[in-house]
Amino acid sequence: MEVFTSVQSLRTYLDLQVTLQKSIGLVPTMGALHEGHITLITASTKSNDITVCTVFVNPTQFNNPEDLLKYPRTLDEDLEMLEKAGCTVVFAPSVEEMYPEQPVMKFNFGPLETVMEGASRPGHFNGVGIVVSKLFNMVKPNRAYFGQKDLQQVAVITRMVKDLSFQLELVVMPTVREEDGLAMSSRNRRLNDKERSIAPHIYRILESAKNELLAGQSVDDVIESAKKEFSNIHAFTLDYFEIIDRFTLMPIKTIGPKSTNAICIAVFLGPVRLIDNVIF
């Protein structure tokens, strides 16, 4: 496994692979890797000759400086996991390497960025758009792999790929969960033991809401019921609970055809903000 910290050394290596007609898969991450990330790596290694994993905590997508400061950084552990998973290349640049100058351009994703994460974290998706487009240009992958847990991010990047004509295939992999249902996330490391024992209620409430909708209950009643459940568990502070069209991200009043509906949630558990969703 090759590890690069500069764009120039990465490109020198990848340019050679392209001349050898090798296909390239990209898995962008912010490190603190878990089995959810490894499923993306495994999917890439099965479909591409070269798998590039980027490990970079991107400051431009954090609107809370404290959240950026506390984000876990575990590069040595990450490298060990990636090598075992068969990753070919790791790109772990510094902030100065990724941003020699502070970017001045702004992405506007329209309605996709005005709801849920966009409403709660102003500027977040501009930062996502900048860093992902930079990585696409640096790596020039044939395929790029993302997890469904970040459903809104997937919608935003899908729009960006179409609008900017990136010549790559986006591959979205299902959310990977712990045995108790909690969606795997780097932020889970910040939960203390008590918070970790409470966290599985997020998925339980999501699944309960989904089943109620499928049984014919109204969207408004399901939302009200879910909010009440969260308010009864005092460790939680609900940011949003939305029932949406998974492609437009807009709220819906009645559920649509199979696999077009999603329930999305963001909730604080103590100081840690967690997100999750189910598609049905």
N, C-alpha and C positions, 0 to 999 in steps of 0.2 A: 504494500500500500504506500502510495506517494503522498507526502504532505507538503502543501505549498502555502506560503503566506503572502506572496506577491502576485499581482495580476500578470506581470510579464513572464514569470517562471511557469505559472499555470498555463498561459496561452502557448508558450513554447512547447510544452508537453502535449497539449491537446491538438495543436496544429499538426504535430507529427502523427498523432492517432488518426486524424482526419485523412491525411495523405495515405494512410494504410487502410482507409475505408472502414474504420471502426465506428460503430454507433455509440452515442453518448447519452446517458441518462443523468438527470440532475435531481438531487434531493436537497432543497434548501431547508436549513434548520437554524435555530438559535442555540443549539447545544443542549446540555442537560438531558441527554438522550434517554429514551425508554423504549419499550418493545413496540410502541406505536410507530416510532421512527424506523425501527429495524424492519418492520413490515414493508415500509416504503423502499428501504435499501434492497430487501430481498426481491421485491417486485421489479426493481430496476435491473438488478443483476441477471434476472431471468430473461429480460427482453433487450438488454443492451450489452455491448462488448465492454464498455467503460462506464462505471458508475462514479459520479462526482457528488460528494456530500459537502455542502458548505456549512460551516459552523461560525456564525457571526451574530452577536447580539446587536441588533440594529437600533441605534439611538433615535433615528428619525421617526420611528413608529410608536415611541413612548411619549404620551402627553403628561405622564406623571414621573418626574425625576426620581422619586423614591422607589417607584416600581422598577425603573431601569437599574438603579443601584443594587436592589435586592434580587434581581433576576439571577438564578443560579448559574454559575460558570464552572464546568467540570471537564475541561478539555482532555486531560489525561485519561479519565474514565471513558469519555466519548471515543477517543482514538482506539482504545482497547476494544470497545464494543463494535466499532466499525470494521476493524480488521477481522474480527471473528465472523462478522456478517458477510465478508467478501467484498467490501467496498474497495474500489480501485484507487480513488483519489480523494483527499480531503483538502478543501480550501478553507483556511482559517486566518483571514486577514485581520489586521488592526483597523480601528476606526479611521486612522489617517490614510491607510491604503485604500479603503473603500471610498472615503470622502476627502480627497486632497484639498477640495474647496467645498464650502457649504453649498448644497444645491439650492438653486433659486427657482427652478421650474416647479409648477404645481400640477398635480393630477386632480381632475374633477370627474368623479364617477357617477355624477348625477344622483338619482334616487337610491342607487345601490349603497351610497355612503351616508345617507341622511337618516338611516334607521338603525336601531339596535346598537352594534359596536360603534358605528359612525356617530350616532347621536351621543353616546356615552363617552367617547374618546375622540374629540375633535382633532383632526389632522392625522389620525392613525392610518387611514388608508392611503393618504398621500405618501406617508413614509413607507408603507408596504409596496405601493406602486413603484416608488423610486428604487428601493433596494432590489426588488424582484426583477425589474427591467434591467438594472445594471448587471445582475447575475446572469440573466438570459443573454445579454450581450457579451459578457466575459466568457461564459462557458459554451455558448452556442449549442445547446443540447438538442437531440432529436426528440426527447421526451422529458417532461418534468413532472414530478410526483408530489402530491399534496394530500393531506388527510381531510376527511369529511367533517371532523370535529370543528374545524374552522370554516364552516359553511359559507359565511358571508365573505371571507377572504377568497374562497374558491370562486364565488360569483364575480368578485371584483377582478381577480386575475384572469378569469375566462373572458371578461369584457375587454381587458387590456390586451390580451393576446389577439382578439379579433380586431380591435380598433387599430392596433399598431402593426398588424400583419406579421407577428412573430411566427417563424416557420418551425413550429414544434407542436407536439401532441401533449395535451394536459391529461394526466392520469390521476383520478381521484380515488383514494382507497378508503374503505369503511373505517369508522372509528374503532379503535382497539380499547377494550375495557378490562379493568381488573375483575377478579372473580366475583366481587360484590357489586359490579355494575359501574363503578366510578370510571369515567373516561380518563384514560392515561393522559397525563399532562406534566410538563416540566414543573409547573407551579405546585403540583401535589407535594413536592419535596418540602415546601414551606409550611405545610399543615402540621400542627402538633398532634399528638396521639388522640386527644379528645376530638379535635376537628376532623381528623381522618376517619374516626368512627362514625361521625355524623354525615360525612360527605356522600355516602351512597344514597342518601335520601333524594339527592338531585335526580338521579336516573329513575328511582322508584316513582317520583312524582311525574316525571316526563312520561314514563310508560303508562301510568295510571291515566294521565290526561289523554294520551293517544287512544287508549282503549275506550274511554268515555266518548270520545269523538266518533270512533268507529261504531259505537253502540247507538249513536244518534243524538247524543246530547249537544246542545248549542255551543258554539264557540265562546260566546260571552259567559255562559254558565261555567264552562270548563276553566276558562281563565280565572274567573272569580274564585272557584274552588281551589285551584292550584295556589293562587296568591294567599288564600287563607291558610293552606297547609304550611307554606313557608313562614307565615307570620307566627304560627304556633310553635315553630322550632326556633327558639330565640337566638341561636348562634348564627342564623342566616339573616342577611340583609339583601333582599331581592333588588336587583337593578332593573331587569326587564324579564317578562315572560310573554312571548309573542307566538301566535299561530299564523303562519305565513305561506305564501306561494314560494316554493324553494328556489325558483328561478328568478322571479322579479323581486323577491324579498318583501313584498308588500303584504300587509295584514289581510286576512280573508275572513269572511263572515260565514261561509259554508265550505266544507271540504271539497276538494276537486278530485280528479282521477287518481288512481294509485300511483304512488311515488312522486306526486307533485306537491304534496303538503309537507310542512315541517313545523315542529315546535322547537323554538330556540329560547335559550335561557342564559342569563348572566347573573351570578349571585356572589355576594361576598360571604365567605366563611371565615370569621375573624377578620384579619387584614388581607386575606388572600382572595382574589377575584377569579372565579372559575366560570367557564362557559361549557355548554353542551347543547346537543340537539338530537332529535329523532326525525327521521323521514318516513312517511307512510303514504 
